[in-house]
């Protein structure tokens, strides 16, 4: 099973600003049942992604600045940013299937 990297607000803000590797961040809250189901789908999807791709996760309750800056409106959410970081991150709120998640993540990771 792929381990997701925990990120705090400062780490995430820095990662979103600096160009580098493609970034995938799963945003959730601890008591959200839909988040738990989406995380399980992401765990399955992670096995089909390149081994070097880092998938991070963060609790939005601990990210007030990020939530405000990127107008995160609900959880679960999947935030992705390409290697060049131009145009800012994209956010996916509707995670209906593993295939949908894979398609979304592959757009930034390829």
C-alpha positions in Angstrom: 0.0 0.0 0.0 1.3 3.5 -0.9 1.8 5.7 2.0 0.5 9.2 1.7 2.7 12.1 2.9 1.1 14.2 5.6 1.4 17.9 5.0 0.7 20.9 7.3 -0.3 24.3 6.0 3.2 25.7 5.7 4.5 22.7 3.8 1.6 22.6 1.4 1.8 26.4 0.8 5.5 26.1 -0.1 4.9 23.0 -2.3 2.2 24.9 -4.2 4.4 27.9 -4.8 7.6 26.3 -5.9 8.0 24.5 -9.2 9.1 20.9 -8.9 7.6 17.5 -9.1 3.8 17.2 -9.9 1.8 17.5 -6.7 -1.3 15.6 -5.8 -3.0 16.4 -2.4 -6.0 14.6 -0.9 -7.9 17.1 1.2 -10.2 15.7 3.9 -11.5 16.0 7.4 -11.2 13.3 10.0 -14.9 12.5 10.6 -16.0 12.6 7.0 -17.4 9.3 5.8 -17.3 10.3 2.1 -13.6 11.2 2.6 -12.9 7.7 3.9 -14.5 6.2 0.8 -12.6 8.6 -1.5 -9.3 7.8 0.3 -9.9 4.0 -0.3 -10.4 4.8 -4.0 -7.3 6.9 -4.1 -5.3 4.0 -2.4 -6.4 1.7 -5.3 -5.6 4.4 -7.9 -2.2 5.0 -6.4 -1.1 1.4 -7.3 -1.6 2.3 -10.9 0.4 5.5 -10.9 4.1 6.0 -11.4 6.1 4.9 -8.3 7.8 8.3 -7.9 4.6 10.3 -7.7 4.1 11.7 -4.2 0.5 11.8 -3.0 0.1 14.0 0.0 -2.9 14.4 2.3 -4.0 17.2 4.6 -6.8 17.9 7.0 -8.6 21.1 5.8 -9.4 22.0 9.4 -5.7 22.7 9.8 -5.4 24.7 6.5 -7.4 27.9 7.0 -5.1 29.9 4.7 -5.1 27.3 1.9 -8.8 26.9 2.1 -9.4 30.6 1.8 -6.7 31.2 -0.9 -7.9 28.4 -3.2 -11.6 28.6 -2.2 -11.9 25.0 -1.2 -15.6 24.5 -0.9 -16.0 21.0 0.3 -14.3 17.7 1.1 -13.2 15.3 0.0 -11.2 17.2 -2.6 -8.2 16.3 -4.8 -5.8 19.2 -5.5 -3.3 18.8 -8.3 -0.5 21.0 -9.5 1.7 20.4 -12.5 5.5 20.5 -12.3 5.7 24.1 -13.5 2.9 25.4 -11.2 1.6 27.8 -13.8 -2.1 28.6 -13.5 -2.4 27.4 -10.0 -3.7 24.1 -8.7 -6.8 22.4 -10.0 -9.4 20.9 -7.6 -11.5 17.9 -8.2 -14.6 17.5 -5.9 -16.5 14.7 -7.6 -14.7 11.4 -7.1 -17.1 9.0 -8.6 -14.7 6.2 -9.6 -11.1 5.1 -9.4 -10.8 5.6 -13.2 -12.0 9.2 -12.9 -9.3 9.8 -10.2 -6.7 8.2 -12.4 -7.6 10.3 -15.4 -7.5 13.5 -13.3 -4.1 12.7 -11.7 -2.5 11.5 -15.0 -3.2 14.9 -16.6 -0.7 16.5 -14.2 1.7 13.7 -13.7 2.5 13.0 -17.3 
